[in-house]
Amino acid sequence: MITTIKSKSLWLLALAFCMSSCSKYLDQVPDDRITIEEVFRKKATSEQYLANVYNYVPDESNQWEYNGWLGTSDEVDVTFSGSENYDINVGNFNASNVHFDKWKNYYDGIRAATYFINNIDQNIEIRQLNGQELIDQYRAEARFLRAFYYFLLMRQYGPVVLMGEENLAPDATALDMQKPRSSFDACVDYVSSELDKAAEVLPLIPQRNGQASDLEYGRATKGMALAVKSRLLLYAASPQYNGNTEVANFKNAEGQQLISQTNDPQKWRKAADAAKAVLDLGLYQLYKDPSGNVLKSLEGIFFQGWNTEQIFVRKNNNLPLWDVHCTPRQGGGWCGIAPTQEMVDSYFMADGKLPAESAQYSETGFTTVSGVQVSNMYMNREPRFYATVTYNNSIWQGGTMRAPAPITFYVSGPNGRNGHPTDFSKTGYLVRKNVGPQTNIGSGGNGQRQTRPLVLFRLAEIYLNYIEALNEVSPGNADIMIYLNKIRERAGVPQYGTGTNPLPLPSGQGDARTKIWAERKVELAYESHRWFDTRRWKIVASVMGDMHGMDINKDGNDFYKRVVTATPHLFRFSYYWYPISQYELDRGRQIVQNPGW
């Protein structure tokens, strides 16, 4: 079906209106039983309530105020010392001072979804207009959202409290809410089954009155449910949750083991099957620009709304402010989201090899490109590097800039630390990925806003989920290289064992694992994956600590020297999961704290 961005956005614009205009009205529902009855008598108010349930889907474009997945990993340094990222990185973090705490928020979403599931059958008006089919679809949407919020809790806090199907009474006492945490495996089984139930009912593409409709884009689909299940089961199969004997004493109030102590290889099989189920839908394709230009393809993944790679997106988001944080002061931005040298070193060279393995890599000397002197360490890199990182003397245009110009991070330059007390990159780089060149709402900005959906799940991730799991349960399977090479081919990187200038095939399961992890780190960079990947692989302690960048305290050629950045990215064993706040522990006396807190 051929669709347009304009028509697809209509339903989401209406959804945004519902989220903003009725949120205060709906917030009082748990305290007003008469209101809840009225809500589920009318079609319009029931749909407004469901829109409010959607509103709990997180806006992960905000990585300086509401999410810490980038700034507290080894991917980037968030410039501002007043941000919660800084507190976590220096160890100012405990159960009485939980930054980026989402426990209550997601449980509010779960509670709202349960109310909807249990009450939507009362809506006679919908049944008379649309029959039972629309009620079933709406219930499936709420079921999907509830399962998704449980997953979000699990990825951040580990094992959670499963609330069941009962509505919690508005006047419920603290004693009524006393439930222990369930084991992680039990949580996975429950959420997976809920996603399956939702997927059975949800349409492949959004529908209205049983017919495909562009006006309904943004609603939950079968592909969204299966994509969440894919990531859920991949996490569950990983060492953090599958035979993690380091947390043998992590038990709930009833003495039940919360993390499996026995490695189960079949969890990898389930993860592989879950990812393959998304692929077998036949609905999604890696985005490629019609021109064949690799850089345009890599940018279009995010800039071309509703393209065939996007599975689950959030229309309302803070991407315009993301743009400003990633934009240099030269363009009216804030120089706020800075890749680490560790991340820069992870991009492949043009020959498809990592810098440490490639004869093309050099940290000495310079090359003149379009009249600009560029360090050789930035030459001969793969296209994803140029599409996602702004480095010293790279050409860039955006915000208030009327023409392309080289961006410098020298101490005395237009973006250097001498020019502003806070707005400067601490590593000598800025994130370029998913930065809209026509957006700038910062001080001195041109006021233009480039609206685009925030991508939460896309096909490239599913490919990587599939081959990672498949390599663990069926090493050497032909699909591993097929799907890995699909990603590299789209990225303009030499492939393994095929294509132009092919690289040798992996020498075994371990080598394949290393290559899959390396590909995932680059392909999904700055998309809120790395924080969780390093934990589930149990490598986080080895990649955190001192972060590096260029010497931003120097001018000229002295800038090009690896130095430790001002802020270390501290890691403690307790950082594997977020702490549950002391407030929640006091309310739920059967809830045990996460290890190390």
Backbone torsions as a table, in degrees:
resi	resn	phi	psi	omega
1	MET	NA	129.7	177.3
2	ILE	-89.2	127.9	-177.7
3	THR	-130.1	167.6	178.9
4	THR	-117.7	150.9	178.2
5	ILE	-60.9	-40.6	-176.8
6	LYS	-59.9	-50.3	-176.6
7	SER	-69.0	-34.2	-179.6
8	LYS	-66.6	-27.4	-175.4
9	SER	-82.8	-11.7	-174.4
10	LEU	-62.0	-47.0	-178.5
11	TRP	-62.8	-38.7	-178.2
12	LEU	-70.6	-29.6	174.5
13	LEU	-65.8	-40.7	175.9
14	ALA	-65.0	-39.1	177.9
15	LEU	-61.5	-41.2	178.6
16	ALA	-62.2	-39.6	179.0
17	PHE	-62.5	-43.8	178.9
18	CYS	-61.5	-41.9	-177.2
19	MET	-62.7	-37.5	-175.6
20	SER	-87.9	-39.5	-171.7
21	SER	-81.3	-27.2	-175.2
22	CYS	-111.8	3.4	-175.0
23	SER	-63.7	-40.5	-179.5
24	LYS	-66.2	-39.2	178.3
25	TYR	-62.2	-43.4	-176.2
26	LEU	-76.8	-23.9	-179.9
27	ASP	-60.6	-23.5	-177.2
28	GLN	-88.5	-3.1	-175.6
29	VAL	-53.4	-47.7	-177.6
30	PRO	-60.4	-19.1	-179.1
31	ASP	-102.4	7.3	-173.9
32	ASP	-144.6	95.9	-175.7
33	ARG	-68.0	-31.5	178.1
34	ILE	-64.6	-42.5	179.6
35	THR	-61.5	-43.5	-178.9
36	ILE	-62.4	-35.1	177.0
37	GLU	-67.4	-41.4	179.1
38	GLU	-64.8	-39.7	-178.7
39	VAL	-56.3	-40.1	-173.7
40	PHE	-94.5	11.4	172.7
41	ARG	-91.8	-28.1	-174.1
42	LYS	-112.0	145.1	179.8
43	LYS	-62.4	-47.2	-175.1
44	ALA	-63.0	-44.5	-177.9
45	THR	-72.1	-32.6	174.9
46	SER	-64.7	-40.7	179.0
47	GLU	-68.1	-34.6	175.0
48	GLN	-64.9	-39.5	178.6
49	TYR	-63.1	-43.7	179.4
50	LEU	-63.9	-38.7	176.6
51	ALA	-59.8	-36.7	178.0
52	ASN	-66.4	-34.2	176.8
53	VAL	-64.7	-38.4	176.1
54	TYR	-62.4	-27.2	-172.8
55	ASN	-65.1	-15.4	179.0
56	TYR	-81.4	-7.7	174.0
57	VAL	-60.5	123.9	-171.6
58	PRO	-70.0	147.8	172.7
59	ASP	-96.5	94.8	-175.1
60	GLU	-85.6	8.4	173.3
61	SER	-73.6	-20.8	179.7
62	ASN	-91.6	97.6	-175.5
63	GLN	-106.8	13.8	179.9
64	TRP	-119.4	-14.8	-174.4
65	GLU	-128.6	-38.7	-174.1
66	TYR	-115.1	-16.0	-179.0
67	ASN	-137.9	140.1	-179.5
68	GLY	-115.2	22.0	-171.4
69	TRP	-72.4	-25.9	178.9
70	LEU	-92.3	-52.8	-171.7
71	GLY	-70.2	-14.0	176.7
72	THR	-112.6	18.5	171.7
73	SER	-109.1	-166.8	177.0
74	ASP	-95.4	12.4	-177.3
75	GLU	-82.7	-50.1	-174.3
76	VAL	-139.7	164.3	169.1
77	ASP	-114.7	125.8	175.7
78	VAL	-87.1	119.7	-168.2
79	THR	-55.1	-40.6	-163.7
80	PHE	-80.6	122.2	-178.1
81	SER	-70.1	-15.8	177.7
82	GLY	-83.0	-3.6	-178.3
83	SER	-79.9	157.5	178.6
84	GLU	-67.4	-23.4	174.2
85	ASN	-56.8	-43.8	-178.4
86	TYR	-61.1	-46.0	-179.6
87	ASP	-58.2	-43.2	-179.9
88	ILE	-66.0	-42.8	-177.0
89	ASN	-65.4	-27.9	-179.9
90	VAL	-100.5	2.0	174.0
91	GLY	93.4	9.2	178.0
92	ASN	-86.5	71.2	-166.6
93	PHE	-154.5	120.6	177.3
94	ASN	-154.6	178.8	-174.2
95	ALA	-67.5	-17.9	176.7
96	SER	-93.1	-5.2	-177.0
97	ASN	-144.0	65.6	-173.8
98	VAL	-87.6	113.6	176.8
99	HIS	-82.8	150.6	179.7
100	PHE	53.6	39.8	-176.2
101	ASP	-78.3	121.7	-176.7
102	LYS	-116.9	3.6	-173.9
103	TRP	-54.8	-57.2	-177.5
104	LYS	-65.3	-41.0	-177.0
105	ASN	-59.2	-47.0	-178.2
106	TYR	-71.8	-32.8	175.6
107	TYR	-69.2	-30.8	172.8
108	ASP	-63.4	-40.8	177.1
109	GLY	-65.2	-40.2	177.7
110	ILE	-62.8	-43.8	-179.6
111	ARG	-64.0	-43.5	179.2
112	ALA	-63.1	-40.7	179.1
113	ALA	-64.6	-40.9	178.7
114	THR	-63.5	-42.1	175.4
115	TYR	-56.0	-44.7	-178.6
116	PHE	-65.0	-47.5	-179.9
117	ILE	-56.6	-41.4	-174.6
118	ASN	-82.5	-11.6	-174.2
119	ASN	-120.9	-13.3	-173.9
120	ILE	-65.2	-25.2	177.9
121	ASP	-62.9	-18.6	179.7
122	GLN	-72.3	-12.7	-171.1
123	ASN	-79.9	90.2	-179.2
124	ILE	-65.1	-34.9	-177.8
125	GLU	-61.4	-44.2	177.9
126	ILE	-64.0	-42.2	-178.4
127	ARG	-62.6	-39.4	-179.9
128	GLN	-69.6	-34.7	-177.6
129	LEU	-83.3	-39.8	-170.7
130	ASN	-125.7	2.3	-176.1
131	GLY	72.8	-168.3	-177.2
132	GLN	-76.5	-18.5	-171.9
133	GLU	-60.7	-43.9	-178.3
134	LEU	-69.5	-37.1	175.8
135	ILE	-60.3	-43.8	179.0
136	ASP	-63.0	-39.4	179.0
137	GLN	-65.9	-45.3	-179.9
138	TYR	-62.3	-39.4	178.8
139	ARG	-64.5	-39.6	178.9
140	ALA	-64.8	-37.0	176.9
141	GLU	-62.5	-46.0	179.3
142	ALA	-64.9	-37.4	178.4
143	ARG	-64.2	-42.5	176.3
144	PHE	-60.4	-46.8	-177.8
145	LEU	-63.1	-41.4	178.9
146	ARG	-61.5	-44.2	178.7
147	ALA	-63.8	-39.1	179.2
148	PHE	-63.8	-40.6	179.4
149	TYR	-67.9	-35.6	173.3
150	TYR	-62.1	-43.2	178.9
151	PHE	-60.5	-42.7	-180.0
152	LEU	-62.6	-38.3	175.0
153	LEU	-63.2	-44.0	-175.9
154	MET	-65.6	-39.9	-178.4
155	ARG	-68.3	-26.2	-177.8
156	GLN	-93.4	-38.7	-172.9
157	TYR	-113.8	-7.9	-175.6
158	GLY	83.6	-140.6	-179.8
159	PRO	-59.6	140.8	-176.6
160	VAL	-125.5	179.7	175.7
161	VAL	-92.2	120.9	176.3
162	LEU	-87.6	120.1	-171.1
163	MET	-85.3	-13.7	178.8
164	GLY	79.6	-163.3	-172.2
165	GLU	-103.5	-1.8	-176.1
166	GLU	-82.4	140.7	171.2
167	ASN	-69.6	133.9	175.7
168	LEU	-84.0	122.9	-176.1
169	ALA	-60.1	143.3	179.6
170	PRO	-57.9	-29.7	-178.2
171	ASP	-102.1	23.4	-179.6
172	ALA	-61.7	139.1	178.1
173	THR	-86.9	167.6	177.2
174	ALA	-58.9	-35.1	179.6
175	LEU	-63.8	-35.6	-179.8
176	ASP	-66.0	-21.9	-175.0
177	MET	-98.6	10.8	-177.7
178	GLN	-76.6	108.5	175.9
179	LYS	-142.6	142.8	178.5
180	PRO	-80.6	163.8	173.0
181	ARG	-70.6	141.4	175.1
182	SER	-88.5	158.8	177.6
183	SER	-61.9	155.3	-179.4
184	PHE	-60.9	-40.4	179.1
185	ASP	-62.3	-39.3	177.6
186	ALA	-65.0	-39.2	177.3
187	CYS	-63.1	-43.0	179.5
188	VAL	-62.1	-45.8	-179.8
189	ASP	-59.9	-43.0	-178.7
190	TYR	-66.6	-50.1	-176.7
191	VAL	-65.7	-39.7	178.3
192	SER	-61.5	-43.8	179.8
193	SER	-66.6	-35.7	177.5
194	GLU	-66.3	-39.8	177.1
195	LEU	-65.7	-37.9	176.3
196	ASP	-62.7	-44.2	178.6
197	LYS	-61.2	-42.3	179.3
198	ALA	-65.9	-42.8	-177.4
199	ALA	-63.4	-30.7	179.0
200	GLU	-62.9	-28.4	-174.6
201	VAL	-104.1	-35.9	-175.5
202	LEU	-62.9	144.5	179.5
203	PRO	-74.5	159.3	174.7
204	LEU	-67.2	-40.2	174.3
205	ILE	-131.0	151.4	-175.0
206	PRO	-56.0	142.0	-175.1
207	GLN	-130.7	156.4	169.7
208	ARG	-132.5	125.4	-178.9
209	ASN	53.6	39.9	176.6
210	GLY	80.6	1.0	-178.7
211	GLN	-118.5	143.9	176.8
212	ALA	-57.3	135.3	-175.7
213	SER	-144.7	124.8	175.8
214	ASP	-63.4	-26.3	-177.4
215	LEU	-65.7	-18.0	-175.5
216	GLU	-100.8	5.8	-178.5
217	TYR	-61.2	138.0	-175.3
218	GLY	115.0	-21.5	176.2
219	ARG	-74.4	159.6	179.8
220	ALA	-61.8	143.0	177.4
221	THR	-128.7	170.3	177.3
222	LYS	-60.3	-40.8	-179.9
223	GLY	-61.8	-38.1	178.1
224	MET	-63.4	-44.3	-179.4
225	ALA	-62.9	-43.4	-178.8
226	LEU	-70.7	-30.9	178.3
227	ALA	-68.0	-42.0	177.1
228	VAL	-63.0	-41.2	178.4
229	LYS	-61.6	-38.1	178.9
230	SER	-59.5	-48.4	-179.1
231	ARG	-68.5	-40.0	178.1
232	LEU	-56.0	-50.5	-175.9
233	LEU	-73.3	-28.0	174.1
234	LEU	-64.3	-45.3	177.9
235	TYR	-61.2	-43.5	-176.6
236	ALA	-63.6	-29.2	-179.2
237	ALA	-82.1	-14.5	-172.4
238	SER	-78.2	160.0	-173.7
239	PRO	-56.8	-27.2	179.4
240	GLN	-61.7	-29.6	-174.8
241	TYR	-119.1	-9.5	-172.4
242	ASN	-117.7	90.7	-179.0
243	GLY	79.0	38.2	-179.0
244	ASN	-88.3	90.7	-175.9
245	THR	-76.2	-8.7	177.5
246	GLU	-68.9	-16.5	179.9
247	VAL	-119.1	40.7	-178.8
248	ALA	-61.1	-27.4	-178.7
249	ASN	-90.1	4.6	-179.5
250	PHE	-82.7	98.5	-177.0
251	LYS	-132.0	156.5	178.6
252	ASN	-82.7	-177.1	-175.6
253	ALA	-63.3	-19.6	179.6
254	GLU	-95.8	4.9	177.7
255	GLY	85.8	8.9	-178.6
256	GLN	-81.1	135.3	176.6
257	GLN	-63.2	128.7	-175.2
258	LEU	-94.2	-22.4	177.4
259	ILE	-124.2	130.2	-177.8
260	SER	-55.5	133.3	179.2
261	GLN	-96.6	-2.1	-178.9
262	THR	-119.5	126.6	177.8
263	ASN	-71.1	125.0	-179.5
264	ASP	-116.0	103.7	-178.8
265	PRO	-59.8	-25.1	-178.0
266	GLN	-67.8	-18.0	175.2
267	LYS	-64.2	-33.4	176.3
268	TRP	-68.4	-36.6	177.2
269	ARG	-62.6	-43.0	178.3
270	LYS	-63.4	-39.2	179.4
271	ALA	-65.9	-42.1	178.3
272	ALA	-63.2	-43.2	179.8
273	ASP	-64.4	-36.5	-179.6
274	ALA	-66.1	-42.0	178.2
275	ALA	-67.3	-40.8	-179.7
276	LYS	-63.5	-31.2	178.6
277	ALA	-62.8	-34.4	176.4
278	VAL	-68.6	-44.4	-179.6
279	LEU	-62.7	-37.9	-176.8
280	ASP	-70.0	-13.3	175.3
281	LEU	-64.2	-28.2	179.0
282	GLY	70.7	18.7	-175.2
283	LEU	-95.6	-21.5	-167.9
284	TYR	-117.6	147.6	177.3
285	GLN	-139.9	148.9	172.8
286	LEU	-60.8	133.9	-178.5
287	TYR	-71.8	131.9	174.5
288	LYS	-134.8	128.8	-179.8
289	ASP	-64.9	138.3	-178.8
290	PRO	-56.6	-25.6	-179.4
291	SER	-72.2	-18.2	-175.0
292	GLY	84.8	-2.0	179.3
293	ASN	-71.8	121.5	-175.2
294	VAL	-63.8	-44.0	-179.2
295	LEU	-62.2	-40.0	177.7
296	LYS	-65.9	-33.9	176.7
297	SER	-65.0	-44.6	-178.1
298	LEU	-66.8	-36.8	176.6
299	GLU	-72.8	-38.2	-175.7
300	GLY	-67.2	-22.1	175.0
301	ILE	-49.2	-37.8	-174.9
302	PHE	-105.9	-31.9	-175.1
303	PHE	-85.0	-25.5	179.4
304	GLN	-91.4	93.5	-175.4
305	GLY	-59.8	141.2	175.6
306	TRP	65.0	29.0	177.9
307	ASN	-76.1	174.9	-169.7
308	THR	-72.0	-10.4	178.3
309	GLU	-88.8	-25.3	-175.1
310	GLN	-77.1	125.6	-178.8
311	ILE	-105.2	-45.2	-175.5
312	PHE	-138.7	116.8	-178.5
313	VAL	-130.2	162.2	173.6
314	ARG	-116.1	115.3	-178.0
315	LYS	-66.2	-53.2	179.3
316	ASN	-80.1	122.9	-174.4
317	ASN	-158.7	177.8	-177.6
318	ASN	-106.5	26.3	-177.4
319	LEU	-59.4	-34.6	175.4
320	PRO	-58.2	-35.2	178.2
321	LEU	-78.3	-30.8	170.9
322	TRP	-57.0	-44.7	178.9
323	ASP	-57.1	-44.4	-177.7
324	VAL	-65.7	-40.9	179.2
325	HIS	-63.7	-30.9	-177.6
326	CYS	-93.0	-6.6	-178.0
327	THR	-87.4	137.5	177.4
328	PRO	-67.1	159.0	177.4
329	ARG	-59.7	-27.6	177.1
330	GLN	-54.6	-29.4	-179.7
331	GLY	-108.6	15.2	179.8
332	GLY	88.7	8.0	-177.5
333	GLY	-93.5	-166.6	-170.0
334	TRP	-117.7	1.5	176.8
335	CYS	51.3	43.5	-167.1
336	GLY	-99.8	-23.3	-174.6
337	ILE	-116.3	102.5	-168.3
338	ALA	-114.7	115.0	175.2
339	PRO	-59.8	145.4	175.5
340	THR	-80.0	161.8	175.0
341	GLN	-63.3	-32.7	177.7
342	GLU	-59.3	-38.3	178.6
343	MET	-73.1	-41.2	178.7
344	VAL	-59.1	-40.0	-179.3
345	ASP	-70.3	-9.5	-176.5
346	SER	-88.2	-12.7	178.6
347	TYR	-76.9	144.4	-178.7
348	PHE	-75.4	163.2	172.1
349	MET	-86.6	173.5	-179.3
350	ALA	-62.1	-24.8	178.5
351	ASP	-83.2	2.7	176.2
352	GLY	89.2	-2.7	-179.6
353	LYS	-98.8	158.8	174.8
354	LEU	-70.9	154.1	-178.0
355	PRO	-52.0	-40.0	-177.7
356	ALA	-67.1	-16.1	-176.2
357	GLU	-108.9	-8.3	-168.9
358	SER	-104.5	137.5	174.7
359	ALA	-73.0	-12.7	-179.8
360	GLN	-78.9	-13.2	-173.7
361	TYR	-91.0	135.9	176.1
362	SER	-147.2	140.0	175.7
363	GLU	-104.3	11.2	179.2
364	THR	-119.1	145.9	174.3
365	GLY	83.7	174.2	-175.9
366	PHE	-138.0	157.1	175.2
367	THR	-126.0	136.7	178.4
368	THR	-86.5	120.6	-179.6
369	VAL	-123.2	116.0	-179.1
370	SER	52.4	40.3	176.9
371	GLY	81.3	5.0	-177.6
372	VAL	-116.5	136.8	179.8
373	GLN	-81.8	117.9	-177.9
374	VAL	-116.9	132.8	177.9
375	SER	-60.9	140.8	-179.3
376	ASN	-64.0	-18.2	178.5
377	MET	-67.4	-15.1	179.3
378	TYR	-105.4	3.4	179.7
379	MET	-90.4	154.7	175.0
380	ASN	59.6	33.9	177.2
381	ARG	-91.8	162.6	177.8
382	GLU	-69.3	158.8	-177.7
383	PRO	-58.1	-33.0	-178.8
384	ARG	-63.2	-29.9	176.7
385	PHE	-63.7	-47.2	-177.5
386	TYR	-71.1	-24.4	179.9
387	ALA	-84.4	-14.2	-170.7
388	THR	-127.3	-9.3	-177.3
389	VAL	-129.4	130.1	170.0
390	THR	-96.3	114.2	-176.5
391	TYR	-113.3	172.3	-175.2
392	ASN	-62.4	126.9	-179.4
393	ASN	72.2	13.7	170.3
394	SER	-75.6	153.1	-178.3
395	ILE	-88.7	133.8	-175.9
396	TRP	-149.7	149.8	172.5
397	GLN	-141.8	133.7	178.4
398	GLY	178.1	169.3	178.1
399	GLY	60.6	-122.8	-176.6
400	THR	-85.7	-3.5	-176.8
401	MET	-72.9	126.7	-177.7
402	ARG	-87.6	-14.7	-179.4
403	ALA	-150.1	155.2	177.1
404	PRO	-60.5	145.0	-179.5
405	ALA	-155.1	155.5	176.1
406	PRO	-70.0	140.5	178.8
407	ILE	-104.0	126.3	178.5
408	THR	-121.2	150.5	179.5
409	PHE	-118.3	17.4	175.3
410	TYR	-55.2	152.5	-175.4
411	VAL	-58.4	-33.9	-177.8
412	SER	-101.5	4.0	-177.0
413	GLY	-81.0	179.4	-175.8
414	PRO	-65.3	-16.4	178.4
415	ASN	-118.3	6.6	-174.9
416	GLY	-80.2	171.5	-173.8
417	ARG	-69.1	-21.2	178.5
418	ASN	-70.3	-18.8	-174.3
419	GLY	-91.9	-7.1	-178.9
420	HIS	-161.5	140.6	-176.8
421	PRO	-69.5	-23.2	-176.8
422	THR	-130.9	-32.2	-170.7
423	ASP	-88.2	76.6	175.2
424	PHE	-151.5	146.5	178.1
425	SER	-70.5	131.7	178.7
426	LYS	-85.9	-4.3	-179.4
427	THR	-118.2	-11.2	-176.8
428	GLY	85.6	19.5	177.3
429	TYR	-141.5	163.2	169.0
430	LEU	-136.8	151.4	174.7
431	VAL	-72.0	132.9	176.6
432	ARG	-107.9	-19.2	-174.8
433	LYS	-62.8	130.6	176.2
434	ASN	60.2	31.7	176.0
435	VAL	-102.8	115.2	-177.5
436	GLY	-75.0	120.2	-176.4
437	PRO	-68.2	-16.6	-179.2
438	GLN	-101.1	15.8	-178.2
439	THR	-115.3	129.6	169.2
440	ASN	-162.9	110.5	178.1
441	ILE	-114.9	15.7	179.6
442	GLY	-83.1	-176.5	179.0
443	SER	-59.3	122.7	-179.8
444	GLY	82.1	3.4	-178.1
445	GLY	-73.0	168.5	-176.1
446	ASN	-87.9	-1.4	173.9
447	GLY	79.5	-1.9	179.9
448	GLN	-75.2	144.7	178.2
449	ARG	-123.8	126.2	178.2
450	GLN	-103.8	105.1	-175.2
451	THR	-85.4	131.0	177.1
452	ARG	-154.8	151.9	179.6
453	PRO	-70.3	148.8	173.9
454	LEU	-88.2	120.8	-176.4
455	VAL	-81.9	121.4	177.6
456	LEU	-101.3	-36.9	176.9
457	PHE	-136.9	134.7	176.1
458	ARG	-141.0	166.4	-170.6
459	LEU	-62.6	-36.8	-178.8
460	ALA	-57.8	-36.9	176.5
461	GLU	-62.5	-43.0	-178.3
462	ILE	-62.8	-40.1	174.2
463	TYR	-56.2	-47.1	-177.6
464	LEU	-68.9	-37.4	174.2
465	ASN	-58.8	-46.8	-176.0
466	TYR	-61.9	-49.8	-174.0
467	ILE	-74.4	-29.8	175.7
468	GLU	-64.0	-47.4	-180.0
469	ALA	-66.6	-40.4	-178.1
470	LEU	-64.9	-37.1	179.3
471	ASN	-64.4	-29.0	-179.8
472	GLU	-79.5	-30.4	-175.4
473	VAL	-106.0	-21.8	-178.5
474	SER	-145.3	64.4	-177.7
475	PRO	-58.0	140.0	-178.4
476	GLY	88.5	-6.0	177.5
477	ASN	-56.9	135.2	-175.2
478	ALA	-60.1	-30.3	-178.5
479	ASP	-62.8	-25.7	-177.0
480	ILE	-59.8	-51.2	-178.8
481	MET	-75.6	-30.7	178.9
482	ILE	-59.0	-50.5	-175.3
483	TYR	-80.0	-29.8	173.6
484	LEU	-64.7	-41.4	-179.9
485	ASN	-70.4	-28.4	175.0
486	LYS	-60.1	-41.7	179.8
487	ILE	-68.2	-44.5	-178.7
488	ARG	-67.6	-36.5	178.9
489	GLU	-63.8	-44.4	178.2
490	ARG	-64.4	-34.0	-179.2
491	ALA	-80.0	-4.2	-179.9
492	GLY	74.1	31.1	-178.5
493	VAL	-112.6	137.0	176.2
494	PRO	-51.2	142.4	-174.8
495	GLN	-95.7	170.0	178.8
496	TYR	-90.6	114.9	172.6
497	GLY	78.2	5.5	-178.5
498	THR	-158.0	168.2	176.9
499	GLY	77.5	-168.0	-179.7
500	THR	-75.5	134.5	-179.7
501	ASN	48.1	56.0	-175.5
502	PRO	-66.9	152.4	175.3
503	LEU	-96.1	157.6	177.8
504	PRO	-61.2	147.9	175.4
505	LEU	-67.9	154.7	177.6
506	PRO	-55.5	146.4	-175.4
507	SER	-83.6	-6.3	-179.9
508	GLY	171.6	-174.4	-176.5
509	GLN	-60.0	-44.2	-178.5
510	GLY	-63.9	-42.4	178.6
511	ASP	-65.4	-39.8	177.3
512	ALA	-63.1	-41.2	178.7
513	ARG	-59.9	-45.2	179.4
514	THR	-59.5	-41.7	-179.1
515	LYS	-70.3	-37.7	178.4
516	ILE	-66.0	-44.9	178.9
517	TRP	-61.8	-41.5	-179.6
518	ALA	-64.3	-39.6	179.1
519	GLU	-66.8	-41.1	-179.3
520	ARG	-63.3	-40.3	-178.5
521	LYS	-60.4	-39.5	-177.4
522	VAL	-83.7	-47.3	-176.0
523	GLU	-62.8	-38.7	-175.8
524	LEU	-103.3	17.4	-178.4
525	ALA	-56.2	138.3	175.1
526	TYR	64.3	23.6	178.6
527	GLU	-116.6	23.7	175.2
528	SER	68.1	35.7	176.4
529	HIS	-108.5	-38.6	-168.9
530	ARG	-60.2	-40.0	-179.9
531	TRP	-54.3	-44.5	-176.9
532	PHE	-80.9	-35.7	-179.5
533	ASP	-63.1	-44.7	-178.1
534	THR	-65.9	-27.6	177.9
535	ARG	-78.9	-45.8	-177.4
536	ARG	-68.3	-28.6	175.1
537	TRP	-80.7	-11.4	-177.7
538	LYS	61.2	40.9	175.4
539	ILE	-114.4	2.0	-170.4
540	VAL	-59.5	-38.0	-178.5
541	ALA	-62.9	-29.7	-176.9
542	SER	-84.2	-15.7	-177.9
543	VAL	-107.5	-10.6	179.2
544	MET	-96.6	173.5	-178.1
545	GLY	120.4	-132.8	177.2
546	ASP	-69.7	130.3	173.5
547	MET	-105.3	155.6	-174.4
548	HIS	-123.1	162.0	175.8
549	GLY	-162.2	-169.8	174.0
550	MET	-78.9	166.5	-177.0
551	ASP	-82.7	90.9	-175.2
552	ILE	-72.9	-3.4	177.6
553	ASN	-91.5	6.7	-176.8
554	LYS	-124.5	159.2	174.5
555	ASP	-108.6	164.9	174.0
556	GLY	61.2	-148.1	-175.4
557	ASN	-68.0	-19.1	178.0
558	ASP	-67.3	-16.0	177.9
559	PHE	-62.6	-34.0	-170.8
560	TYR	-83.6	68.0	178.4
561	LYS	-142.5	130.5	179.4
562	ARG	-69.5	126.2	177.1
563	VAL	-136.3	159.6	175.8
564	VAL	-75.1	133.6	-179.9
565	THR	-71.5	164.8	-174.7
566	ALA	-62.9	-33.7	-175.4
567	THR	-110.6	117.9	174.0
568	PRO	-71.9	155.9	174.3
569	HIS	-105.1	83.3	-175.2
570	LEU	-61.5	145.3	172.5
571	PHE	-135.4	132.2	172.2
572	ARG	-120.3	159.3	179.3
573	PHE	-56.0	-35.6	179.9
574	SER	-62.8	-19.9	-176.6
575	TYR	-75.1	-0.1	175.9
576	TYR	-60.6	-36.7	174.8
577	TRP	-132.4	155.0	174.4
578	TYR	-69.4	149.6	173.0
579	PRO	-73.8	148.2	169.0
580	ILE	-82.2	132.3	-172.7
581	SER	-61.2	151.1	178.9
582	GLN	-60.0	-33.3	177.6
583	TYR	-59.5	-45.9	-179.8
584	GLU	-68.5	-36.6	177.8
585	LEU	-64.4	-37.2	179.3
586	ASP	-69.4	-32.0	179.0
587	ARG	-76.9	-42.4	-177.4
588	GLY	-107.7	86.8	-170.4
589	ARG	-63.8	-17.7	178.8
590	GLN	-89.4	-3.2	-178.7
591	ILE	-84.4	123.7	177.3
592	VAL	-91.6	151.1	-178.4
593	GLN	-78.1	157.5	175.9
594	ASN	-69.9	155.5	-176.5
595	PRO	-57.1	137.7	174.1
596	GLY	90.3	-10.1	-179.8
597	TRP	-101.2	NA	NA
